[in-house]
């Protein structure tokens, strides 16, 4: 089974993954960071939010530093907006 097929099976709504971190690490090591980011994008609900963003940033740094920078900027903007909404200006 190739990595794309595995991700297709893992993305089925009925599938619940017990160890998403191990799957992610296996994908990074064996299929490459681009496939791992694809897995992260379809499985984000299996990860803790902070943990998810840290893992995505680490993998993006392996692929393209510009993508990693854009991700970091977008996350900062989301965090600032959330603080404004929750705390108020």
C-alpha positions in Angstrom: 0.0 0.0 0.0 1.4 3.4 -0.9 1.2 6.4 1.4 -1.6 8.1 -0.5 -3.8 5.0 -0.2 -3.0 4.8 3.5 -4.1 8.4 4.0 -7.2 7.8 2.0 -8.2 4.9 4.3 -7.2 6.9 7.4 -9.4 9.8 6.3 -12.6 7.8 6.3 -15.0 9.3 8.8 -15.5 6.0 10.6 -11.8 5.5 11.3 -10.6 6.5 14.7 -6.8 6.5 15.1 -5.3 5.5 18.4 -1.8 6.8 17.9 -1.8 9.7 15.4 1.7 10.9 16.5 3.2 7.6 15.6 1.4 7.6 12.3 2.7 11.1 11.6 6.3 10.2 12.5 6.1 7.1 10.3 4.9 9.2 7.4 7.6 11.8 7.9 10.3 9.1 8.0 9.0 6.9 5.2 6.8 9.0 2.8 8.3 12.5 3.4 7.1 15.7 5.0 4.6 16.6 2.2 2.6 13.4 2.8 2.8 14.0 6.6 1.3 17.5 6.1 -1.5 16.0 4.1 -2.2 13.6 7.0 -2.1 16.5 9.5 -4.6 18.5 7.4 -7.1 15.6 7.4 -6.6 14.4 11.0 -6.2 17.6 13.0 -9.1 16.7 15.3 -7.0 13.8 16.6 -4.3 16.1 17.9 -4.3 18.6 20.8 -4.4 22.1 19.3 -1.0 23.3 20.5 0.6 20.0 19.7 -1.0 20.0 16.3 0.4 23.5 15.4 3.8 22.7 16.7 4.0 19.5 14.6 2.7 21.3 11.5 5.3 24.0 12.0 8.1 21.5 12.4 7.1 19.6 9.2 6.6 22.8 7.2 10.2 23.9 8.1 11.4 20.7 6.4 9.4 21.5 3.3 9.6 25.2 2.7 10.6 28.0 5.0 8.3 30.4 3.3 5.4 28.1 3.9 6.5 27.8 7.5 6.7 31.6 7.9 3.3 32.1 6.4 1.9 29.5 8.7 3.5 31.2 11.7 2.1 34.6 10.6 -1.4 33.2 10.1 -1.3 31.5 13.5 -0.2 34.8 15.2 -3.1 36.7 13.5 -5.6 34.0 14.6 -4.3 34.2 18.2 -4.4 38.0 18.2 -8.0 38.0 16.9 -9.1 35.4 19.4 -7.6 37.4 22.3 -9.4 40.5 21.1 -12.7 38.7 20.9 -12.3 37.0 24.3 -10.8 39.9 26.2 -12.1 42.8 24.1 -10.3 46.0 23.1 
